[in-house]
């Protein structure tokens, strides 16, 4: 099973010819490969798995997913 986590793109840039971005997850920013979502822009939400954005998602769905994940985390 794989788990993709929603994050918000804050910056898009090229690194050695590869489309990359900074993606924010609950206040933490991580470099993420955006090659599979070349039309993604800052402000967009993406699903990220293992450092790769695998799809875009709408903001309402992303925020609801983040809320549920936070709720699950509080159960621990």
N, C-alpha and C positions, 0 to 999 in steps of 0.2 A: 504494500500500500504506500502511496506517496501522498504527501500533504503539501498543498500549495497555500501560501499565506498572502493575503492581500496587502499591498503597500502602495503609497502615493509617490509618483515620480516628482522629484524636486529639481532635477537637472538632467539634461541629455548632452552627451559628448561622444566624440570618436576617440578611441584608444587603439593605436596600431591598426587602423582600418576597420575596427569592430565597433558597432553601435552599442554604447554603454550608457548607464544612467545612475544617478544617486536615487535610491528609493528609501522612503521613510517608513519604518515599522514602529509604531508606538514611541516615537521620539528618537529612535535610533536610525541612522542612515547607513546604508550599505551599497557598495558598488554592485550593479546588477547588469547582466548582459541583456540588451534589448533587441537583439538580432531577429528574434521571432515575432516581434511586434514593432516593425520599423516605423509605423505611423503614430506611435505613442509620443505624447508630448508632456512637458511639465504640467502637473495638475491632474493627469490621468491616473487611474488606479489600475494596477496590474496584479495578476496572480504570479507569485514567484516560487519556484522550486529549485533548490540547490544552486542558487545564484543566477538563475535564468528566468526572465519573465516569459511565461508561456501563453498568456492571453491578457487582453484588456477586460475590464469589467466596469459596470456603471457605479457611480459614487454611492447610491443608496444601498445597493447590494454589498459593496465593499464595507461600508460602515456597519451594516447589520452583521456581516460575517465577523468583523473585528469585535463587535459587541458580544457576540456569542462566544468567541474564543476567549475574551477577557472573563466572561462569566464562568466558563469551564475552568480557567486558571484559578479563579477564586475558590473553587471547590476543593482544591488540593490542600 
